[in-house]
């Protein structure tokens, strides 16, 4: 679907253009969400290892 057709359909009350825009935004946000989740998990694991006190014998 071309962008002009999608824009005209939303102006006339059709919801297919909104669905197309929502799908594009969803696909755009996925790499950021996955990357952010991996970064948060890595940061928590790194902070957990650093916080352990050394064992003295």
Phi, psi and omega in degrees: 000128180282160185294326179294318178295318179296319180294317179294324181291326178289329179290334181262014174093002179280139184263002180294324179294321177296319179296322177296315179295319178296321178295320178295316179295322177298312180294329178289325184278339184302313179299325179291320179293317179294314179296320178295321178296317178296319180295319179294315178297318179296318180296316179297318180293319179296317180293326180292319179290324182288330186281347182290131179286149179290147181267122179257138179249000000 
